[in-house]
Amino acid sequence: MFRRKQKESNAPPGIGGGSRAKQTRAEKQAEAIQKAAQPKKRGEVNELMALLNNPDVQKNVVQLREVMRKVINFSTMGVDMSKLFTPVIMISITKDIVVKKMTNQFLVTYAKQNQDLAILAINTFEKDCRDENPTVRGMALRSLCSLRLKTVVEYVIPCLERGLVDQSAYVRRNAIMGVLKVYHIEKERIRDSNLVTALQNLVLDTDALVVTNALLALKEITGDLPKTKALIHHLLNRLNDFNEWCMCIVLDLVSQYQPENETELFGIMNLLEPFLRYHNTAVILATTKVYLSFTENMPQVFQQVMSRLKQPLLTLMASNIPEVAYCVLAHMKLLLRKCKETFHDEFRQFYCRYNEPTFIQQMKIDILPMLATETNFVDILNELKEYVPGGEEVTSRAAIRAICQLGLSLDSAHTRCFETLIDFFDMDVDYIRSETMIVMQDMLRKHPDNAEEVMEHVPRILRKTEDPNGRAACLWLIGTFPDFCADAPYIIEPLIDDIEEQKSSCVRLELLTTAVKLFFRRAPEVQAMLGRLFKSLSEDDATPDILDRVHMYYRLLMNDVESARRVIDTTENGVQSFVEMDEQLVKTLFAEFNTLSVIYEKPAAHFITTKELVVPDLGYDNDEEVDDGEGEAAEYAASAAPADMGAMGGMDAMGMAAPSEPAAAGGFDDFMNFGSAPATGGMDDFMGMGATFACDPNPTTDRGAFQQKWTTLPEAHTETFQIPSAPTDPKMIESSLQMYNIAFVANGYMGQVMKIFLVAYHAGKAFETELLVAQNNCKITVKTEEPEHVNDFVEILKSALNSL
């Protein structure tokens, strides 16, 4: 009897023995596995290999799962498990889906790291692609495509061709995504194969997820989809079969379709009407985009559509999910730019609630002035007044800006809004006084007649406020309306004497401009302090913006005081309206409705970058001929000669070389004790600074001469750097460079990269430059006849680009 039990205990699990004996052995083996799989300093890989090679473990699915789980766990912890590659291949023939999934993950991970092992994994995956189980086929196909090695593409494509016509929808879905993975490895191979045709056929597949995957894959591979009437109608008729995510993709495609006639248009809109009451916010917004796109050029129908969309949008706005409510509010704000009257009678729906997040309150406050009419602006104003003293700082500031916007957009509301803002000056809250002073700049630009009442408060607020923007606003008002401030020079003098304490660049810039404006009106009182300010900022300030403005103002004043007055001290005649958003931008945002573009209020190209836009490795040969407009990139002929400065005497714009003759008007030299400026010294000599590099005015832009020099001159400098903002138009760059006497020669595009050729001269010597711009990344290559000054030229070029 004893021997019989011993024999049973030595038998493999499932062969002979009672249930109690089998349970005991399973427990012992589990304990052994768990002990072996604990992280140790050494030996764990060998122990796991022994377990994988153990026939008992291979036959027991539960134990095999546990071993593979430990293998995957160690792999994710950084332990090198490549020694187990062969044992894992051996057990990958298992029929257990869980083990199969883990073995596939292991094989993909280590096949990527060691291409010599990849062929073993490929054979395993190819075999599984023919398995009778569709789940195994789908997982094998996904794993095979996940290798992403160019050497395996020739093995992958036949498997993809079979997968795209597989009877199982799961396999077809994985095959479609596999085509996309291979496309990113070998684009031309996919485009030249018949896989694209197979994807087009799958758009009409019976499975909704297959259709969606096919649409997405085709859009990424081909760049666009043929929006035929048959395809659109087929997708619309099957819309209820799709899940919410797929619905959004299909509806986005429908929004790009142009119906042939009004009958078709109204038929599609009637078909989509139930989706305006759908339970998913994204589907409702996607449907809204279809309606707006279809009726964009039909004003009367557009108004009816907006009335139909009003209630669904208001319902979504009241969502108890703050993120959803914010997105809906952002889209409603965009809609109000085209159709304000739709929501006028629902303005109370946009009142803030005490328990709402701050970002929701800010968005509602921004919308309220857009809803104001002659009959309801008093109610809106009273509501906004309540937010100023009783809310958080960001909410209070937003409410003050909204009151200003209300007064600017509605003439009948101006007086009440202005009186309300004046009352805020008496509040003992610094950020309220500061923000009120900031918005007063816009109020007085449109209604300068109210300046006297505001100027009574400016000296007191300038002394008390700590907010740099508020102090800058006070200085702007002093410089713009000095006639209403008798002590203006003596108000700014303490700030000039303590300029080191003014750390903010915006305060320093505004103080400089205000001092120059006051000099034009009250020169005897201001001349000494202006000289001290010029000297302090030129010697101590390292901020490029401030230095550039100091140099520009000095050049203007040294050239001709009257000309400087016309440039700096512009007469404030008032403005009629403010452009809040460019019409082209609004049109772009409507085209990108139901995307992040609406949330950010900028086109997607401004915040989405791709690897193709990285500048440093553009693969462009600098010896290539200049694009003359006949190639692939369409070039606009840029006549880049800077405008004649006339009375300004050819100002170098930020350069410091003085004109050949000192200015006589205004007695600037006499009362600032500059004396007669030498032809090439000026402020440089006075400040003890050396002569500064400046480009010659009116550079010639002969393309033939440029191309001849470009091919012969040596490369003197190349550099990659970033600029603060991304230019969307070459003309933006051209206008900035003209100020520095740098001219356009030619420009074009290489994909998404803007390519520009520039020329400038110094002492008659040419500086030829190739500029590559991708978003806010720039790469410059300079060739010159004067290499000793190339660094000076590069600094000027970078200053011009940074000022965009």
C-alpha positions in Angstrom: 0.0 0.0 0.0 2.8 2.3 0.9 4.6 1.6 -2.4 1.4 2.2 -4.4 1.1 5.7 -2.9 4.7 6.4 -3.6 4.2 5.4 -7.2 1.2 7.6 -7.6 3.0 10.6 -6.1 5.7 10.3 -8.7 3.3 10.2 -11.6 2.9 13.3 -13.8 -0.3 15.3 -13.1 -3.4 13.9 -14.7 -1.9 10.3 -14.9 -3.1 8.0 -12.2 -3.5 8.9 -8.5 -6.4 10.4 -6.6 -7.5 14.0 -6.5 -5.9 14.7 -3.1 -2.5 13.4 -4.4 -2.8 15.5 -7.5 -3.7 18.6 -5.5 -0.7 18.2 -3.2 1.7 17.8 -6.1 0.2 20.9 -7.9 0.6 22.9 -4.7 4.2 21.8 -4.4 5.0 22.6 -8.0 3.4 26.1 -7.7 5.5 26.8 -4.6 8.6 25.7 -6.4 7.8 27.9 -9.4 7.0 30.9 -7.2 10.2 30.4 -5.3 12.3 30.1 -8.5 10.7 33.2 -10.1 11.7 35.5 -7.2 14.2 38.1 -8.3 17.7 37.0 -7.3 21.1 38.3 -8.0 21.9 35.4 -10.3 20.5 32.2 -11.6 16.9 33.2 -12.2 17.2 32.9 -16.0 18.6 29.4 -15.8 15.9 28.3 -13.4 13.2 29.6 -15.7 14.8 27.9 -18.6 14.7 24.6 -16.7 11.1 25.2 -16.0 10.3 25.9 -19.6 12.1 22.8 -20.7 10.4 20.7 -18.1 7.8 18.4 -19.8 5.6 18.4 -16.8 5.4 22.2 -16.9 4.8 22.2 -20.7 1.8 19.9 -20.2 0.3 21.9 -17.4 -1.4 25.0 -18.8 -1.7 26.7 -15.4 1.9 26.2 -14.6 3.0 27.3 -18.0 1.1 30.5 -17.7 2.7 31.2 -14.4 6.2 30.6 -15.8 5.6 32.8 -18.8 4.1 35.5 -16.5 7.4 35.5 -14.6 9.4 35.6 -17.8 7.5 38.7 -19.0 7.7 40.3 -15.6 11.5 39.9 -15.5 11.7 41.2 -19.0 9.9 44.4 -18.1 12.2 44.8 -15.1 15.2 45.0 -17.5 16.5 41.5 -17.0 18.1 40.1 -20.2 15.9 37.0 -21.0 17.2 36.5 -24.6 18.6 33.1 -23.5 15.0 31.9 -23.3 14.2 32.7 -26.9 14.5 29.1 -28.1 12.5 27.5 -25.3 9.8 30.1 -25.8 9.6 29.3 -29.5 9.2 25.6 -28.6 6.3 26.3 -26.3 4.7 28.8 -28.7 3.0 25.9 -30.5 0.6 25.7 -27.5 -3.2 25.9 -28.2 -3.7 28.0 -25.1 -4.5 31.6 -26.1 -3.1 33.2 -23.0 0.2 31.5 -23.3 0.2 32.2 -27.0 -0.2 35.9 -26.4 2.6 36.0 -23.9 5.0 34.1 -26.1 4.2 36.4 -29.0 5.0 39.4 -26.9 8.3 37.9 -25.8 9.3 36.9 -29.3 8.5 40.4 -30.7 10.5 42.1 -28.0 13.7 40.1 -28.4 13.4 39.7 -32.2 13.6 43.5 -32.5 16.8 43.5 -30.4 18.5 40.7 -32.2 17.7 40.3 -35.9 19.5 37.0 -36.0 16.7 35.6 -33.9 14.0 37.3 -36.0 13.9 34.6 -38.6 13.0 32.0 -36.0 10.1 34.2 -34.8 9.0 34.8 -38.4 8.7 31.2 -39.1 6.6 30.7 -35.9 4.3 33.7 -36.8 3.9 32.6 -40.4 2.8 29.1 -39.3 0.3 30.7 -36.8 -1.1 32.9 -39.6 -2.4 29.6 -41.2 -3.9 28.3 -37.9 -7.5 27.2 -37.9 -8.3 29.4 -34.9 -9.0 33.0 -36.1 -7.8 34.4 -32.8 -4.4 32.8 -33.2 -4.2 34.0 -36.8 -5.1 37.6 -35.8 -2.5 37.6 -33.0 0.2 36.2 -35.2 -0.4 38.7 -37.9 -0.3 41.6 -35.4 2.9 40.3 -33.9 4.5 39.7 -37.3 3.8 43.3 -38.3 5.0 44.6 -34.9 8.5 43.5 -35.7 8.9 46.5 -37.9 12.1 45.4 -39.5 12.8 46.1 -43.2 14.3 42.6 -43.6 11.0 41.0 -42.8 8.7 43.0 -45.1 8.9 40.4 -47.9 7.6 37.8 -45.5 4.9 40.1 -44.1 3.2 41.2 -47.3 1.9 37.7 -48.3 0.5 37.2 -44.8 -1.2 40.6 -45.1 -2.7 39.8 -48.4 -4.3 36.6 -47.0 -5.3 38.5 -43.8 -7.2 41.2 -45.7 -9.5 38.6 -47.3 -9.7 36.3 -44.2 -13.2 35.1 -43.2 -12.7 36.4 -39.7 -13.4 40.1 -39.1 -10.8 40.1 -36.2 -8.1 38.9 -38.6 -9.1 41.5 -41.2 -9.0 44.3 -38.7 -5.5 43.3 -37.6 -4.4 43.0 -41.2 -5.5 46.5 -42.0 -3.5 47.9 -39.0 -0.6 45.7 -40.1 -0.6 47.4 -43.6 -0.3 50.7 -41.8 2.6 49.5 -39.7 4.4 48.2 -42.8 3.6 51.5 -44.6 5.7 53.4 -42.1 8.7 51.1 -42.8 8.4 50.8 -46.6 6.0 53.4 -48.0 6.7 52.8 -51.7 6.4 49.0 -51.2 2.9 49.4 -49.9 1.9 52.0 -52.5 3.1 49.8 -55.4 1.4 46.7 -54.1 -2.2 45.7 -54.4 -2.8 46.2 -50.7 -4.2 49.7 -51.2 -6.8 48.3 -53.6 -7.7 45.6 -51.0 -8.1 48.4 -48.4 -10.5 50.2 -50.7 -12.6 47.1 -51.1 -12.8 46.7 -47.3 -14.5 50.1 -47.0 -17.7 48.2 -48.0 -17.0 45.4 -45.5 -19.8 43.9 -43.4 -18.0 44.5 -40.2 -18.2 48.1 -38.9 -14.7 48.1 -37.2 -13.1 46.8 -40.4 -14.7 49.7 -42.3 -13.4 52.2 -39.8 -9.9 50.8 -39.8 -9.9 50.8 -43.6 -11.0 54.4 -43.7 -8.3 55.5 -41.3 -5.6 53.5 -43.0 -6.5 54.8 -46.5 -6.5 58.4 -45.2 -3.0 58.0 -43.8 -1.6 56.2 -46.8 -3.2 58.2 -49.6 -3.7 61.5 -47.7 -7.4 61.7 -48.6 -10.4 59.6 -49.4 -12.5 59.7 -52.6 -15.8 61.0 -51.2 -18.1 59.5 -53.9 -21.9 59.6 -53.6 -22.1 55.9 -53.5 -19.6 55.6 -50.7 -21.2 58.3 -48.6 -24.7 56.9 -48.9 -23.5 53.4 -48.1 -21.8 54.7 -44.9 -24.8 56.8 -43.9 -27.2 53.9 -44.3 -25.0 51.8 -42.0 -24.4 54.5 -39.5 -26.4 52.8 -36.7 -24.1 49.7 -37.0 -21.1 51.7 -35.9 -20.0 52.5 -32.4 -19.5 56.1 -31.3 -15.9 56.3 -32.3 -16.6 54.9 -35.7 -19.6 57.2 -36.1 -17.3 60.3 -35.5 -14.9 59.1 -38.2 -17.7 58.5 -40.7 -19.4 61.8 -39.9 -16.2 63.7 -40.4 -15.9 62.1 -43.8 -19.5 63.1 -44.6 -18.8 66.7 -43.6 -16.2 66.9 -46.4 -18.7 65.7 -49.0 -20.5 68.2 -51.2 -24.1 67.1 -52.1 -25.1 67.3 -55.7 -28.3 69.3 -55.1 -30.5 70.5 -52.3 -32.7 67.4 -52.4 -29.7 65.3 -51.5 -28.5 67.8 -48.9 -31.8 67.9 -47.0 -32.1 64.2 -47.3 -28.8 63.7 -45.5 -29.6 66.3 -42.9 -33.0 64.6 -42.2 -31.2 61.3 -41.9 -28.8 62.7 -39.4 -31.4 64.5 -37.3 -31.8 61.7 -34.7 -28.0 61.9 -34.0 -28.5 65.4 -32.6 -30.2 63.7 -29.7 -27.5 61.0 -29.3 -26.2 60.2 -25.9 -22.5 60.8 -26.9 -21.2 64.4 -27.1 -18.6 63.7 -29.8 -21.3 62.3 -32.1 -23.5 65.4 -31.6 -20.6 67.7 -32.4 -19.7 65.6 -35.4 -23.2 65.8 -36.6 -23.2 69.6 -36.0 -20.1 69.8 -38.2 -22.0 68.1 -41.0 -24.9 70.6 -40.7 -22.6 73.6 -40.6 -20.5 72.4 -43.6 -23.5 71.7 -45.7 -25.1 75.1 -45.1 -22.0 77.3 -45.0 -23.0 79.1 -48.2 -26.7 79.1 -47.6 -27.4 82.0 -45.2 -31.1 81.4 -44.7 -30.8 77.7 -44.2 -27.8 78.3 -41.9 -29.9 80.4 -39.6 -32.5 77.6 -39.4 -29.8 75.0 -38.7 -28.5 77.1 -35.9 -31.9 77.3 -34.3 -32.2 73.6 -34.6 -28.7 73.1 -33.0 -29.4 75.5 -30.1 -31.2 73.2 -27.8 -28.8 70.2 -28.2 -25.8 72.4 -27.5 -27.4 74.0 -24.5 -28.1 70.6 -23.1 -24.5 69.5 -23.6 -23.3 72.7 -22.0 -25.1 71.7 -18.8 -23.2 68.4 -18.5 -22.0 67.5 -15.1 -18.6 66.5 -16.6 -16.6 69.8 -16.6 -14.3 68.7 -19.5 -17.3 68.0 -21.7 -18.9 71.3 -20.8 -15.8 73.2 -21.5 -15.4 71.7 -25.0 -19.0 72.5 -25.8 -18.6 76.0 -24.6 -15.5 76.5 -26.8 -17.5 75.4 -29.8 -20.4 77.6 -28.9 -18.0 80.5 -28.6 -16.9 79.9 -32.2 -20.5 79.6 -33.4 -21.3 82.9 -31.9 -18.7 84.6 -34.1 -21.0 83.7 -37.1 -24.4 83.7 -35.5 -24.7 85.8 -32.4 -28.5 86.2 -32.4 -29.2 82.5 -32.0 -28.4 82.5 -28.2 -29.4 86.0 -27.3 -32.5 85.0 -25.5 -30.6 82.3 -23.6 -28.0 84.5 -22.0 -28.9 83.5 -18.5 -27.9 80.0 -19.3 -24.3 81.3 -19.4 -24.3 82.7 -15.9 -21.6 81.2 -13.7 -22.5 78.8 -10.9 -20.7 78.9 -7.6 -19.6 75.2 -7.8 -18.2 75.3 -11.3 -14.5 75.0 -12.0 -12.6 78.2 -12.8 -12.0 77.3 -16.4 -15.7 76.9 -17.0 -16.5 80.2 -15.4 -13.8 81.9 -17.5 -15.3 80.5 -20.7 -18.8 81.6 -19.8 -17.6 85.1 -18.9 -15.9 85.4 -22.3 -19.1 84.4 -24.0 -21.5 86.8 -22.1 -20.4 90.0 -23.9 -21.0 88.3 -27.2 -24.7 87.8 -26.2 -25.3 91.4 -25.3 -28.1 93.4 -27.0 -29.8 96.7 -26.4 -32.3 95.0 -24.1 -30.2 92.7 -22.1 -26.8 94.4 -21.6 -27.8 95.8 -18.3 -28.6 92.4 -16.9 -25.3 91.0 -18.2 -23.3 94.0 -16.9 -24.8 93.6 -13.4 -24.0 89.9 -13.5 -20.4 90.6 -14.5 -20.0 93.2 -11.7 -20.8 90.5 -9.1 -17.9 88.3 -10.3 -15.3 91.0 -9.8 -15.1 91.3 -5.9 -16.6 87.9 -5.1 -14.5 85.5 -7.3 -11.0 84.2 -7.6 -8.3 86.3 -9.1 -8.6 84.7 -12.6 -12.3 85.0 -12.5 -12.2 88.6 -11.4 -9.8 89.6 -14.1 -11.9 87.8 -16.8 -15.0 89.6 -15.6 -13.2 93.0 -15.9 -12.1 92.2 -19.4 -15.6 91.1 -20.3 -17.0 94.4 -19.0 -14.5 96.2 -21.2 -15.4 94.0 -24.2 -19.1 94.7 -23.5 -18.5 98.5 -23.6 -16.4 98.2 -26.8 -18.8 96.0 -28.7 -22.1 97.8 -27.8 -22.0 101.6 -28.0 -25.1 102.0 -25.9 -23.4 100.1 -23.1 -20.2 102.1 -23.1 -21.1 104.8 -20.6 -22.4 102.3 -18.0 -19.4 100.0 -18.5 -17.0 102.9 -18.2 -18.6 104.1 -15.0 -18.4 100.6 -13.6 -14.7 100.3 -14.4 -14.0 103.7 -12.8 -15.6 102.4 -9.6 -13.2 99.5 -9.5 -10.3 102.0 -9.0 -11.5 102.6 -5.5 -11.4 98.9 -4.5 -8.5 98.0 -2.2 -7.5 94.9 -4.2 -4.4 95.3 -6.2 -5.2 92.9 -9.1 -8.6 94.5 -9.6 -7.1 98.0 -9.9 -4.3 96.6 -12.1 -6.6 94.7 -14.5 -8.9 97.7 -14.7 -6.0 99.9 -15.7 -5.0 97.4 -18.4 -8.4 97.3 -20.0 -8.7 101.1 -19.9 -6.1 101.2 -22.6 -8.6 99.7 -25.1 -11.5 101.8 -23.7 -9.6 105.0 -24.2 -8.3 104.1 -27.6 -11.9 104.0 -28.8 -13.2 106.8 -26.6 -10.3 109.1 -25.9 -12.7 111.8 -24.6 -12.9 109.9 -21.3 -9.2 110.1 -20.7 -9.3 113.0 -18.2 -11.4 111.1 -15.7 -9.1 108.1 -15.8 -5.9 110.1 -15.5 -6.9 111.3 -12.1 -6.4 107.8 -10.8 -3.2 106.9 -12.7 -0.5 108.4 -10.3 -2.0 106.7 -7.3 -2.4 103.3 -8.9 1.1 103.5 -10.4 2.5 104.0 -6.9 0.5 101.2 -5.3 0.2 98.4 -7.8 2.8 95.6 -7.9 1.6 94.0 -11.1 4.1 94.7 -13.9 1.3 94.7 -16.6 -0.7 97.2 -14.5 2.4 99.5 -14.1 3.0 99.3 -17.8 -0.6 100.3 -18.5 -0.3 103.3 -16.2 2.9 104.4 -18.1 1.2 103.9 -21.4 -1.6 106.2 -20.3 0.8 108.8 -19.1 2.7 108.8 -22.4 -0.5 108.8 -24.5 -2.5 111.4 -22.6 0.2 113.7 -20.9 -2.0 116.8 -21.3 -4.2 115.5 -18.5 -1.3 114.8 -16.2 0.6 118.0 -15.2 3.3 116.2 -13.2 3.9 113.5 -15.8 7.8 113.9 -16.0 8.1 113.9 -12.2 5.9 110.8 -11.9 8.2 108.8 -14.1 11.5 110.3 -12.8 11.7 108.1 -9.7 11.2 105.0 -11.8 14.0 106.1 -14.1 16.4 106.7 -11.2 15.5 103.3 -9.8 15.5 101.5 -13.1 17.4 98.6 -11.5 14.4 97.8 -9.4 12.1 97.5 -12.4 12.8 93.9 -13.2 10.0 93.4 -15.7 10.8 93.9 -19.4 7.3 95.2 -20.2 7.7 98.0 -17.5 11.1 99.0 -18.9 9.9 99.1 -22.5 6.9 101.2 -21.6 8.9 103.5 -19.4 11.3 104.1 -22.3 8.5 104.8 -24.8 6.7 107.1 -22.3 9.9 109.1 -21.6 10.5 109.6 -25.3 6.9 110.7 -25.8 7.1 113.2 -23.0 10.4 114.5 -24.4 8.5 115.5 -27.6 6.1 117.7 -25.5 8.2 118.8 -22.6 11.8 118.5 -23.7 13.5 120.8 -21.1 12.0 118.8 -18.2 12.7 115.4 -19.7 16.0 115.7 -21.5 18.2 114.9 -18.5 16.3 111.9 -17.3 15.9 110.6 -20.8 19.7 110.6 -21.2 20.1 108.8 -17.9 17.5 106.2 -19.0 19.2 105.6 -22.4 22.6 105.2 -20.7 21.2 102.8 -18.0 19.3 100.6 -20.4 22.2 100.4 -22.9 24.8 99.5 -20.3 22.9 97.3 -17.8 20.1 95.6 -19.7 20.9 92.4 -21.6 17.4 91.9 -22.9 17.5 92.0 -26.8 14.1 93.7 -27.1 15.0 96.5 -24.8 18.4 97.0 -26.4 16.9 97.0 -29.9 14.3 99.6 -28.9 16.9 101.9 -27.2 19.1 101.8 -30.3 16.1 102.4 -32.6 14.9 105.4 -30.6 18.3 106.8 -30.5 18.8 106.5 -34.2 15.5 108.2 -34.9 16.2 111.0 -32.5 19.7 111.6 -33.9 18.4 111.6 -37.4 15.4 114.0 -37.1 13.3 114.7 -34.1 10.2 115.6 -36.1 10.5 112.3 -38.0 10.9 110.5 -34.7 7.8 112.2 -33.4 5.7 110.9 -36.4 7.0 107.4 -35.8 6.8 107.1 -32.0 4.2 109.6 -30.8 1.3 108.7 -33.1 -1.9 110.8 -32.7 -4.7 108.9 -30.9 -7.7 109.6 -33.1 -9.6 106.6 -31.6 -10.5 103.3 -33.3 -13.9 102.2 -34.4 -13.6 98.5 -33.7 -11.1 95.8 -32.6 -10.4 92.7 -34.6 -10.6 89.8 -32.1 -10.0 87.0 -34.6 -9.0 87.0 -38.2 -11.7 86.0 -40.7 -9.4 83.4 -42.3 -8.7 81.9 -38.9 -12.5 81.7 -38.2 -12.9 79.9 -41.5 -10.1 77.5 -40.7 -11.5 76.7 -37.2 -14.9 76.0 -38.8 -13.2 73.6 -41.2 -11.5 71.9 -38.1 -14.7 71.9 -36.1 -14.9 69.2 -33.4 -11.1 69.1 -33.0 -8.6 70.6 -30.6 -8.2 73.5 -32.9 -11.4 75.0 -31.5 -10.2 74.6 -27.9 -6.8 76.2 -28.6 -8.3 78.8 -31.1 -5.5 78.1 -33.6 -5.1 75.8 -36.6 -3.9 72.3 -36.0 -0.7 73.1 -38.0 0.3 75.5 -35.2 0.4 72.9 -32.4 0.8 69.5 -34.1 4.2 68.6 -35.4 5.5 65.6 -37.2 8.9 64.0 -37.6 9.0 65.3 -41.2 9.1 68.8 -39.8 12.3 68.4 -37.8 14.9 70.8 -39.4 18.4 69.5 -38.5 18.4 66.5 -40.9 16.6 67.8 -43.9 18.9 66.1 -46.3 19.2 69.2 -48.5 22.3 69.9 -50.5 23.4 73.4 -50.0 25.0 73.4 -53.4 21.7 73.0 -55.1 20.6 75.7 -57.5 18.3 78.4 -56.3 14.6 77.7 -56.9 13.5 80.1 -59.6 9.8 79.2 -59.4 9.7 76.7 -62.2 10.2 73.7 -59.9 7.8 71.8 -57.7 7.7 74.6 -55.0 5.6 77.5 -56.2 7.5 80.7 -55.5 6.1 84.1 -55.1 8.5 86.7 -56.6 9.7 88.6 -53.6 10.8 92.1 -54.4 12.6 92.5 -51.1 14.1 96.0 -51.5 13.3 97.9 -48.3 11.0 101.0 -48.5 12.7 104.4 -48.9 12.9 106.0 -45.5 12.7 109.4 -47.0 13.1 112.0 -44.2 14.3 109.3 -41.9 17.6 109.2 -43.8 17.9 105.5 -44.4 17.5 104.4 -40.8 19.4 101.2 -40.1 16.5 99.9 -37.8 18.3 98.9 -34.6 21.7 99.6 -36.0 23.8 102.2 -34.2 25.9 104.0 -36.8 25.0 107.7 -36.7 24.0 109.6 -39.9 26.6 111.7 -41.6 25.1 114.9 -40.3 23.6 115.5 -36.9 20.0 116.5 -36.6 19.3 120.2 -35.9 15.6 120.1 -35.1 14.7 120.0 -31.5 18.2 120.8 -30.1 18.6 117.2 -29.0 22.4 117.2 -29.2 22.7 120.4 -27.2 20.5 119.6 -24.2 21.7 116.0 -24.1 25.4 117.1 -24.4 26.0 114.7 -27.3 27.7 117.3 -29.4 28.1 116.7 -33.1 28.0 113.0 -33.8 30.8 111.6 -36.0 29.8 109.8 -39.1 30.3 106.3 -37.7 30.2 106.8 -33.9 27.1 108.4 -32.4 25.7 106.7 -29.4 28.4 104.0 -29.5 31.2 106.5 -28.8 29.1 108.3 -26.1 28.4 105.0 -24.3 31.9 103.7 -24.7 30.7 101.0 -27.0 32.5 99.9 -30.2 31.1 100.4 -33.6 28.1 98.1 -34.3 27.6 95.9 -37.4 24.7 97.0 -39.7 23.7 95.9 -43.2 23.8 98.3 -46.1 20.4 99.8 -47.1 18.6 98.9 -50.4 20.3 95.5 -51.1 20.1 94.3 -54.7 18.3 91.1 -55.4 19.6 90.0 -58.8 18.9 86.2 -58.9 21.6 85.5 -61.5 24.3 87.2 -59.5 23.0 85.5 -56.3 23.1 82.0 -57.9 26.6 82.6 -59.3 28.0 83.6 -55.9 26.1 80.9 -54.1 27.9 78.2 -56.1 31.3 79.7 -55.6 31.3 81.2 -52.1 32.5 79.0 -49.2 30.1 78.1 -46.4 30.9 80.4 -43.5 28.3 79.5 -40.9 25.5 77.0 -40.3 23.2 76.8 -37.3 19.9 75.4 -36.1 17.8 77.2 -33.5 14.2 77.9 -32.5 12.2 81.1 -32.8 9.3 82.1 -30.4 6.5 81.9 -33.0 5.9 79.8 -36.1 5.4 82.0 -39.3 2.6 80.8 -41.5 3.4 83.0 -44.5 6.8 84.0 -46.1 5.6 87.6 -46.2 5.7 87.7 -42.4 9.4 86.9 -42.5 10.0 89.3 -45.4 8.4 92.2 -43.6 10.5 91.5 -40.5 13.8 91.2 -42.5 13.2 94.4 -44.4 13.7 96.3 -41.2 17.2 94.9 -41.0 18.0 95.5 -44.7 17.9 91.8 -45.5 16.2 91.0 -48.8 14.3 88.1 -50.2 15.7 86.5 -53.4 13.5 83.4 -53.8 11.4 81.1 -51.7 9.4 77.8 -51.9 8.5 74.7 -50.0 10.0 71.3 -49.5 7.0 69.4 -48.2 6.1 71.2 -45.0 9.4 73.0 -44.8 9.6 76.7 -46.0 12.9 77.3 -47.9 14.0 80.9 -48.4 17.1 82.5 -50.0 18.2 85.9 -48.6 20.9 88.4 -49.4 22.3 91.3 -47.4 25.4 93.5 -47.8 28.0 95.1 -45.5 30.4 97.6 -47.0 29.5 96.2 -50.4 30.3 92.6 -49.4 27.5 90.0 -49.8 26.0 87.8 -47.2 24.0 85.1 -49.0 21.8 82.9 -46.7 19.6 79.8 -47.1 16.9 79.8 -44.4 14.8 76.6 -43.7 11.7 77.1 -41.5 9.6 74.2 -40.1 7.1 75.5 -37.5 9.3 77.3 -35.0 12.5 75.5 -36.0 15.0 77.3 -38.2 18.2 76.3 -39.9 20.5 78.9 -41.6 23.4 78.4 -43.9 25.4 81.6 -44.6 28.0 82.1 -47.4 29.8 85.4 -47.5 32.7 87.4 -49.0 33.3 88.8 -45.5 33.7 85.8 -43.1 35.2 87.9 -40.3 31.7 89.5 -39.8 29.6 86.4 -40.3 28.8 86.2 -36.5 27.6 89.8 -36.5 25.3 89.1 -39.5 23.9 86.0 -37.9 23.0 87.9 -34.7 21.1 90.5 -36.8 19.3 87.7 -38.7 18.3 85.9 -35.5 17.1 89.1 -34.0 14.8 89.7 -37.0 13.5 86.1 -36.8 12.9 86.4 -33.1 10.8 89.5 -33.6 8.2 87.7 -35.7 
